């Protein structure tokens, strides 16, 4: 992945890559990074490239300026929510490729205001770090439409049904401090510390976490429908059989004993269990 060539094609995001970590910055700061169709297409494109590039070990999504994303772009007025009847291409989720599909950890560094889509898209990420002073809300019910981007699926998984109902059905605003208290974000920090903290986490993952191991673990976390307890046990057993006795399981132990950083050699291209691509996930053992 070459950020100078790939990034040149992007107008509404900025893509950078360094030392195993990709940073995708929503880049419409003059209007608080209001979400555009171009932004959605470019964000999805960058995420898919991150999934495919073995050099990328972790991904961060953040916003330029003082906001993460203020939600839908209302510059066209009510037309933004004009009728889509008969539009077979319409989707309530503007991303054709999602953070949960990336086989690397995706961190939302919510550096400022996150409203509407600006809040529902981070719910698709694995880890969320948020500014204490961020003004947040999933406000679509107050705009005469409804919450989007799979939020009725993601939010209850993160904060539980009762809190999700309060957030979605009232459409009320809340702060980054609230988000952390509710478990919606892992940490609430001063705004200027959000991206550095996300970078610290991402670089720790890039250095210390085996890429195939973390990819299969993430796949189980986002499994839909969630496996039963017994099915999850079988999946974990099958995946241990995939990983144990392989180069990375040996390297992980040796690096720990030698007190050095590991040098992982297994790759998603060569070592990803393709049966994990199925939905729902079915243990190969249960099929035999």
PEJO-V307907 format. One record per pair of residues at least 4 apart in sequence whose ideal C-beta (glycine too) atoms are under 7 Angstrom apart, sorted by the first residue. I is the first residue (numbers start at 1). J is the second residue. Records with the same first field share a line. If there is no record, write none. Layout:
BEGIN
I=J  J
END
This chain:
BEGIN
1=6  17  49  53  55  56
2=6
3=7  15  16  17
4=8
6=15  49
7=14  15
10=14  15  42
11=38
12=27  28  36  38  39  42
13=24  25  26  27  39  42  43  46
14=25  27
15=22  24  46
16=23
17=22  56
19=203  206
20=55  56  57  58  206
21=57  58  60  199  202  203  206
22=50  56  59
23=60  62
24=43  46  59  60  61
25=62  63  64
26=33  39  63  64  69
27=64
28=33  34  36  39
29=33  64  65
31=73
32=67  70  113
33=63  64  67  68  69  70
34=70  71  72  73
35=39  40  69  71  72  73  94  117  118
36=73
37=41  94
38=42
39=43
40=44  94  95
41=45
42=46
43=47  95
44=48  95  96  97
45=49
46=50
47=51  97  99  102
48=52  97
49=53
50=56  59  102  104
51=101  102  103  104
54=267  268  269
56=104
57=104  205  206  211
58=104  105  107  202  205  206
59=102  104  106  107
60=107  109  198  199  202
61=106  108  109  125
62=68  109  111  195
63=67  68  69  111  112
66=112
67=112  113
68=110  111  112  113  114  118  134
69=114  117  118
70=113  115  118
71=115  116  117  118
72=80  116  117
73=80
74=80
76=80
81=144  145
84=90
92=148
93=148  149  150
94=117
95=121
97=101
98=124
99=106  124  125
100=124  222
102=106
103=215  218  268
104=215
105=126  127  205  214  218
106=125  126
107=125  126  127  129  198  201  202
108=122  125  128
109=129  194  195  198
110=114  122  128  129  130  131  134  185  194
111=131  191  194  195
112=131  134  191
113=118  134  135
114=118  119  122  134  136
115=119  136  137  139
116=120  138  139  140
117=121  148  149
119=136  137  138
120=138  147  148  149  151
121=149
122=128
123=151  154  155  158
124=149  150  154
126=218
127=186  201
128=184  185  186
129=185  186  187  189  194  197  198
130=134  176  179  180  185  188  194
131=176  189  191  194
132=175  176  177  188  189  190
133=175  176  191
134=175  176
135=173  175
136=173  174  175  176  179
137=171  172  173  174
138=147  151  167  168  171
139=143  171
140=145  146  147  148  171
141=146  147  169  171
142=171
147=151  152  168
150=154
151=155  168
152=168
153=157
154=158
155=159  164  167  168
156=160  161  164
158=183  184
159=163  164  182  183  184
160=164
161=165
162=166
163=167  182
164=168
165=169
166=170
174=178  179
176=180  185  188
177=181  188
178=182
179=184  185  188
180=185  187  188
187=197
189=193  194  197
193=197
194=198
195=199
196=200
197=201
198=202
199=203
200=204
201=205
202=206
203=207
204=208
205=209  214
207=261
208=262
209=213  214
210=214  248  252  264  266
211=215  264  266  268
212=216  243  248  266  268  271  272
213=217  243  248
214=218
215=219  268  272
216=220  239  273  276
217=221
218=222
219=223  276
220=232  235
223=227  280  281
224=279  280
225=280
227=231  232  235  281
228=232
229=233
230=234
231=235  283
232=236
233=237
234=238  283  285  286
235=239  281  283
236=240
237=241
238=242  283  284  285
239=243  273
240=244
242=273
243=249
244=249
245=249
246=266
247=251  265  266
248=252  264  265  266
250=254
251=255  262  263  264
252=256  262
253=257
254=258
255=260  261  262
266=271
267=271
268=272
275=284
276=281
278=282
282=286  287
284=288
END
